[in-house]
Amino acid sequence: MSTDRSPVEPLFHERRGGPVWVRIVGAMILALSLVVVGLMLGTGNRDGRAVVIVAFTVAGLVGIAALIQWLSVTVDQDRLQIAVVPLYRRSIPLQDVAEVSPTVIRAREHSGTGIRKTPGRPLAVFQSSGPAARVRLNDGREYLVQVGAPEALRAAIPAQRGDE
């Protein structure tokens, strides 16, 4: 009897690291936070020290998040998963996906990059302008998701292949 439980390969997977400028800013915030917290812990002045330490500790955590973040889009047997790790995760059952179509996403149309909800536009999840996929759900909600191969994402969704 075989107990081989090898994981099932995803139908689609794309992962991209955060932009270089975000990582540089994250490193700078982290370094500044470490210096300030270290100096505050080493001083004898107790007035307002706790507030500064907490504020710069939080800033350091933001710096760490910026350093390690990446965008991941995965389609497995039953779900479309969109994640900006460690900040955002969305898991959508494939039966809820009505349509996937290639598009181009532009930062200027969404007032920047990241996880953006601009009035009159679908929720956008992206790190830079470029190729993307528009994912429309059966309930009418839409997502714009940055992917380098939107046609491959489209082909991985059963409703787009006629498998339903």
C-alpha positions as CSV (number, residue, x, y, z in Angstrom):
1,M,0.0,0.0,0.0
2,S,1.5,3.3,-1.1
3,T,1.1,6.4,1.1
4,D,2.6,8.7,-1.5
5,R,1.0,12.1,-0.8
6,S,2.9,14.3,-3.1
7,P,1.3,17.7,-3.5
8,V,-0.7,18.4,-6.6
9,E,0.9,20.8,-8.9
10,P,-1.0,24.1,-9.3
11,L,-2.7,24.7,-12.6
12,F,-1.1,28.2,-12.6
13,H,1.4,29.9,-10.3
14,E,3.2,33.2,-10.6
15,R,5.3,34.9,-7.9
16,R,7.1,38.2,-8.2
17,G,9.1,40.0,-5.6
18,G,8.3,43.6,-4.6
19,P,9.8,46.4,-6.6
20,V,13.5,47.3,-5.8
21,W,12.5,50.8,-4.6
22,V,10.1,49.3,-2.1
23,R,12.7,47.0,-0.7
24,I,15.3,49.9,-0.4
25,V,12.8,52.1,1.4
26,G,11.9,49.1,3.7
27,A,15.6,48.6,4.5
28,M,16.0,52.3,5.3
29,I,13.0,52.4,7.6
30,L,14.1,49.2,9.3
31,A,17.7,50.6,9.8
32,L,16.4,53.9,11.1
33,S,14.0,52.2,13.5
34,L,16.7,49.9,14.9
35,V,19.0,52.9,15.5
36,V,16.3,55.0,17.2
37,V,15.0,52.2,19.4
38,G,18.6,51.3,20.3
39,L,19.4,54.9,21.3
40,M,16.2,55.2,23.3
41,L,16.9,52.0,25.2
42,G,20.4,53.2,26.0
43,T,19.4,56.6,27.4
44,G,18.4,57.4,30.9
45,N,15.7,59.8,29.8
46,R,12.4,58.3,30.5
47,D,10.1,61.1,29.3
48,G,8.2,59.9,26.3
49,R,10.7,57.1,25.7
50,A,8.0,54.4,25.6
51,V,6.0,56.2,22.9
52,V,9.1,56.7,20.7
53,I,10.1,53.0,21.2
54,V,6.6,51.8,20.2
55,A,6.4,54.1,17.2
56,F,9.7,53.1,15.8
57,T,9.1,49.4,16.6
58,V,5.9,49.6,14.5
59,A,7.9,51.5,11.8
60,G,10.5,48.7,11.9
61,L,7.8,46.1,11.3
62,V,6.5,48.1,8.3
63,G,10.1,48.1,7.0
64,I,10.3,44.3,7.4
65,A,7.0,43.9,5.6
66,A,8.3,46.0,2.7
67,L,11.5,44.0,2.5
68,I,9.9,40.6,2.3
69,Q,6.6,41.3,0.4
70,W,5.8,39.6,-2.8
71,L,2.8,39.1,-5.1
72,S,1.6,35.5,-5.7
73,V,-1.2,34.3,-7.9
74,T,-2.1,30.6,-7.8
75,V,-4.8,28.5,-9.3
76,D,-5.1,25.0,-7.8
77,Q,-7.9,22.4,-8.3
78,D,-10.6,24.4,-6.7
79,R,-9.4,28.0,-5.8
80,L,-7.8,31.1,-7.3
81,Q,-5.5,32.6,-4.6
82,I,-4.2,36.1,-4.8
83,A,-1.7,37.3,-2.1
84,V,0.5,40.2,-1.4
85,V,2.5,38.4,1.4
86,P,2.4,39.3,4.3
87,L,-0.3,42.0,3.9
88,Y,-3.2,40.6,1.9
89,R,-4.7,37.2,0.9
90,R,-7.8,36.4,-1.1
91,S,-9.0,32.9,-1.9
92,I,-11.8,32.6,-4.5
93,P,-13.5,29.3,-5.3
94,L,-13.2,28.6,-9.0
95,Q,-16.9,28.1,-9.4
96,D,-17.3,31.8,-8.4
97,V,-15.2,32.9,-11.4
98,A,-17.3,34.0,-14.4
99,E,-14.6,35.4,-16.6
100,V,-10.8,36.1,-16.8
101,S,-9.6,38.5,-19.5
102,P,-6.2,39.9,-20.3
103,T,-5.7,43.6,-19.7
104,V,-3.1,46.2,-18.8
105,I,-2.9,47.8,-15.4
106,R,-1.5,51.4,-15.0
107,A,-0.4,52.8,-11.7
108,R,-1.6,56.3,-12.6
109,E,-5.2,55.1,-13.1
110,H,-5.2,53.7,-9.5
111,S,-3.2,56.5,-7.8
112,G,-0.2,54.3,-7.2
113,T,0.6,50.6,-6.8
114,G,-0.3,48.0,-4.2
115,I,-3.7,46.9,-3.2
116,R,-5.9,49.7,-4.5
117,K,-9.6,50.4,-4.6
118,T,-10.2,53.5,-6.7
119,P,-13.8,54.8,-7.1
120,G,-15.4,53.4,-10.3
121,R,-12.7,50.8,-10.8
122,P,-12.3,47.2,-9.6
123,L,-10.0,46.3,-6.7
124,A,-6.4,46.3,-8.1
125,V,-3.6,44.1,-6.8
126,F,-0.3,45.0,-8.4
127,Q,3.3,46.2,-7.9
128,S,3.9,48.0,-11.2
129,S,2.2,49.0,-14.4
130,G,2.0,46.2,-17.0
131,P,0.2,43.0,-18.0
132,A,-2.7,41.9,-15.8
133,A,-5.9,39.9,-15.7
134,R,-9.4,41.2,-15.0
135,V,-11.1,38.5,-12.9
136,R,-14.9,38.9,-12.9
137,L,-16.9,36.9,-10.4
138,N,-20.5,35.5,-10.8
139,D,-21.7,38.1,-8.3
140,G,-20.4,41.0,-10.4
141,R,-17.3,41.8,-8.3
142,E,-14.1,42.3,-10.2
143,Y,-10.4,42.2,-9.5
144,L,-7.4,43.5,-11.5
145,V,-4.4,41.3,-10.8
146,Q,-0.9,41.8,-12.1
147,V,0.4,38.7,-13.9
148,G,3.0,38.3,-16.5
149,A,1.0,35.7,-18.4
150,P,-2.7,36.6,-18.2
151,E,-3.6,34.1,-21.0
152,A,-2.0,31.3,-19.0
153,L,-4.1,32.4,-15.9
154,R,-7.2,32.5,-18.1
155,A,-6.5,29.0,-19.5
156,A,-6.1,27.6,-15.9
157,I,-9.7,28.6,-14.9
158,P,-12.2,25.8,-15.7
159,A,-15.0,28.2,-16.7
160,Q,-12.7,29.6,-19.3
161,R,-11.9,26.2,-20.7
162,G,-15.5,25.1,-20.9
163,D,-15.0,22.4,-18.2
164,E,-18.0,23.4,-16.1
